[in-house]
Amino acid sequence: MTTTRTGAAGVDLDAIKTRQQGVWASGDFAVIGTPLQIVGEQLCEAMDVAAGWRVLEVAAGHGNAALAAARRGCEVTATDYVPELLDRLVVRAAAEGLQVQTRAADAEALPFPDASFDAVISTFGVMFAPDQARAGAELVRVCRPGGCIGLANWTPDSFVGHMLRTVGRYVPPPAELPSPLEWGVTARVGELLGPEARSVDATERTYVFRYRSAHAWLDVFRTYYGPFVDAFAALDCDGQRTLAGELVTLAEEHNPSTDGTLRVPSTYLEIVAMKAGSTASPNDERRRS
């Protein structure tokens, strides 16, 4: 007998997650996400990951942070609930001769024992889990005492935040679900990670989207970004035309470029949190064991 998992106000979280999987499997997120590689590199530097660390990337997509950690000599595992995205990670890792283990898994129910990893990372991934509290608890659970949790999450006032809200006016998400942009607020991240997070250091950073024009940006996102693919497919011709116009206007309003190209900054919150416990480095701990 199976049971339906529900959240606040009786929301069917399992049904929402099934729909999310379909959305993220549509398009080709690698086209959108690969330019974001710099975020994974920066996060690994902020966490000061060291060779030999056991690192887990959660909601990895095609693995920007996983690859960044592997380049630093870490023992890396990447998970996502969309296997097609992990397939792209396998190809990328092979092209660089890197070793990354992949496993299809839900961010809210990670299939690993407690304290399995020295560092747990997610860039623009776990923030979209529908059960935020459960996802936050899982990040902490699988991290070793004294280990490190690193996150990159779009902030509510960022360009991406405005973008998501614009699309949401046309294809509204379930009203009872919290916004994924809550992960871009320092205090809220502290709540989600809970008391086992000994410190939560937050730094606001900026990623710049660069395209030939606002129309070129929209063409790419309409074709390859799952949430846009899904939203436009749900609208009639008039709705598609209106939404496209609003998104182009939004991009142009956020564009400081004066040379005719699109250069849109979008702020994100870089989080580096330490799990309470041993203050020794992971490599020191293993040498003593």
C-alpha positions in Angstrom: 0.0 0.0 0.0 1.4 3.4 -1.0 0.7 6.6 0.8 0.6 10.1 -0.6 3.0 12.5 1.1 1.4 15.9 1.8 2.7 19.2 3.1 1.0 22.2 4.5 -2.7 22.6 3.7 -2.8 19.0 2.3 -0.6 19.7 -0.7 0.3 16.5 -2.6 4.1 16.9 -2.5 4.7 13.7 -4.5 2.5 14.8 -7.3 4.3 18.2 -7.4 7.6 16.5 -7.5 6.6 14.2 -10.4 5.5 17.3 -12.3 8.8 19.0 -11.5 10.8 16.1 -12.8 9.0 16.3 -16.1 9.6 20.1 -16.3 13.4 19.8 -15.6 13.7 16.9 -18.0 12.3 19.0 -20.8 14.5 21.2 -22.9 18.2 20.8 -22.4 19.4 22.4 -19.1 23.0 21.9 -20.0 22.7 24.7 -22.5 21.5 27.0 -19.8 23.6 25.7 -16.9 27.1 25.3 -18.4 27.8 29.0 -18.5 27.1 29.0 -14.7 30.2 26.8 -14.1 32.0 29.8 -12.6 29.5 29.7 -9.6 30.6 26.1 -8.8 34.2 27.0 -9.0 33.8 30.0 -6.8 31.8 28.0 -4.2 34.5 25.3 -4.0 37.0 28.1 -3.4 34.9 29.7 -0.7 34.5 26.3 1.0 38.3 25.7 0.6 37.7 22.1 -0.4 40.8 19.9 -0.3 41.9 16.9 -2.3 40.6 13.7 -0.8 37.4 15.1 0.6 34.3 13.1 0.1 31.9 15.6 -1.6 28.3 15.3 -2.5 26.5 17.6 -4.9 22.7 17.5 -4.3 20.2 18.4 -7.1 23.3 18.5 -9.3 21.7 18.7 -12.7 24.6 18.3 -15.1 27.1 18.8 -12.3 28.9 22.2 -12.3 29.9 22.0 -8.6 30.6 18.3 -8.8 33.1 18.9 -11.6 34.6 21.8 -9.8 35.2 19.5 -6.7 36.6 16.7 -8.9 39.1 19.1 -10.5 40.4 19.7 -6.9 41.0 16.0 -6.3 37.9 15.3 -4.3 36.0 12.0 -4.2 32.7 13.2 -5.7 29.2 11.9 -5.9 26.5 13.8 -7.7 22.7 13.2 -7.3 19.6 14.4 -9.1 16.1 13.2 -9.4 16.3 13.6 -13.2 18.6 10.9 -14.6 18.8 12.6 -18.0 20.7 15.5 -16.4 23.2 13.2 -14.7 23.8 11.5 -18.1 25.2 14.9 -19.3 27.4 15.1 -16.3 28.9 11.6 -17.1 29.8 12.9 -20.6 31.3 16.1 -19.2 33.4 14.2 -16.6 34.7 11.7 -19.2 35.7 14.6 -21.5 38.0 15.9 -18.8 39.1 12.6 -17.5 37.5 13.2 -14.1 36.0 10.6 -11.8 32.4 11.5 -10.6 30.0 8.9 -9.3 26.3 9.6 -10.1 23.1 8.4 -8.5 19.5 9.2 -9.2 18.1 10.5 -5.9 15.6 12.8 -4.3 17.1 15.8 -2.4 14.5 15.2 0.2 15.5 11.5 0.8 19.2 11.1 0.1 20.1 7.4 0.0 23.2 7.7 2.1 24.0 7.0 5.8 24.4 9.9 8.3 27.7 11.7 8.1 28.8 10.1 4.8 30.4 13.2 3.3 33.0 15.9 4.3 31.2 18.5 2.2 27.7 18.8 0.7 27.1 21.3 -2.1 24.2 22.5 -4.2 24.1 25.3 -6.8 20.7 26.6 -7.8 19.3 23.1 -7.2 18.1 22.1 -3.8 16.3 25.5 -3.6 13.6 24.1 -5.9 12.8 21.1 -3.6 9.1 21.5 -2.6 9.6 20.3 1.0 12.2 22.9 2.0 12.6 21.8 5.7 13.1 18.2 4.7 15.7 19.1 2.0 17.6 21.3 4.5 17.6 18.5 7.1 19.0 16.0 4.5 21.9 18.3 3.6 22.9 18.4 7.2 22.2 14.8 8.0 24.6 13.4 5.3 27.4 15.9 6.2 30.0 14.7 8.8 30.3 16.6 12.1 32.7 19.5 11.4 32.0 19.2 7.7 31.0 21.9 5.3 27.7 22.7 3.5 28.0 25.1 0.5 25.0 26.6 -1.4 24.4 29.1 -4.2 20.8 30.3 -4.3 19.2 33.1 -6.3 18.0 36.0 -4.1 14.4 37.3 -4.2 15.3 40.7 -5.7 17.7 39.2 -8.3 17.0 39.2 -12.0 16.2 35.5 -11.8 13.8 36.2 -8.9 11.9 38.7 -11.1 12.0 36.3 -14.0 10.5 33.5 -12.0 7.8 35.7 -10.6 7.0 36.9 -14.1 6.5 33.4 -15.4 4.6 32.5 -12.2 1.9 35.1 -13.0 1.1 33.2 -16.2 1.6 29.7 -15.0 1.2 29.9 -11.2 2.9 27.4 -8.9 0.8 25.7 -6.2 -0.1 28.6 -3.9 0.6 26.6 -0.8 4.2 26.0 -1.6 6.9 28.3 -0.3 8.9 30.2 -2.9 12.3 28.6 -3.8 13.7 32.2 -3.5 13.4 31.8 0.3 16.7 30.0 0.0 18.2 33.3 -1.1 17.6 34.9 2.4 20.3 34.3 4.9 18.0 34.0 8.0 15.8 31.5 6.2 18.7 29.3 5.2 19.8 29.3 8.8 16.3 28.1 9.8 16.3 25.4 7.1 19.7 24.0 8.0 18.7 24.0 11.7 20.7 24.1 14.9 23.4 21.6 13.8 24.7 24.3 11.4 27.3 25.9 13.7 27.9 28.9 11.5 26.2 30.2 8.3 28.4 32.6 6.4 26.6 34.4 3.6 28.1 36.4 0.8 26.0 38.1 -1.9 27.6 37.5 -5.3 26.7 38.3 -8.9 26.4 36.2 -12.0 26.1 38.0 -15.3 24.0 36.5 -18.1 25.6 37.5 -21.5 23.7 37.2 -24.8 23.7 39.0 -28.1 20.3 40.6 -27.2 17.3 40.2 -25.0 15.5 38.4 -27.8 18.4 36.0 -28.2 18.4 35.3 -24.5 14.7 34.5 -24.6 15.0 32.3 -27.7 17.6 30.2 -25.8 15.6 30.0 -22.6 12.3 29.2 -24.4 14.1 26.3 -26.2 16.2 24.8 -23.5 15.1 26.0 -20.0 12.6 23.5 -18.7 10.4 25.9 -16.7 10.2 28.2 -19.7 9.4 25.3 -22.1 6.7 24.2 -19.8 5.2 27.6 -19.2 5.0 28.6 -22.9 3.5 25.2 -23.8 0.7 25.8 -21.3 -0.3 29.1 -22.9 -2.2 30.0 -26.1 -0.7 32.1 -28.8 -1.8 35.4 -27.2 -0.5 34.3 -23.8 2.8 33.3 -25.3 3.2 36.6 -27.1 2.4 38.6 -24.0 4.7 36.6 -21.7 7.5 36.8 -24.2 7.1 40.6 -24.4 7.2 40.9 -20.6 10.4 38.8 -20.4 12.2 40.8 -23.1 11.2 44.0 -21.3 12.4 42.6 -18.0 15.8 41.7 -19.5 16.2 45.0 -21.2 15.3 46.9 -17.9 18.1 45.0 -16.1 20.7 45.5 -18.9 23.4 48.1 -18.2 25.1 47.4 -21.5 25.5 50.3 -23.9 26.9 48.3 -26.9 23.7 46.7 -28.0 24.3 43.3 -26.3 22.6 41.9 -23.2 24.6 41.8 -20.0 22.3 41.2 -17.1 23.6 40.8 -13.5 21.7 38.6 -11.2 22.6 38.3 -7.5 22.8 35.1 -5.7 23.5 34.1 -2.1 26.7 32.1 -1.5 26.3 30.1 1.7 29.2 28.3 3.5 28.0 26.6 6.7 29.8 24.3 9.1 28.1 21.4 10.8 28.6 21.3 14.6 31.1 18.7 15.8 34.8 18.1 15.3 37.0 21.0 14.3 39.6 18.8 12.7 39.9 18.8 8.9 38.3 15.8 7.1 41.7 14.5 6.0 43.0 14.7 9.6 40.0 12.7 10.8 40.7 9.9 8.3 44.3 9.7 9.2 43.4 9.1 12.8 40.8 6.5 12.0 
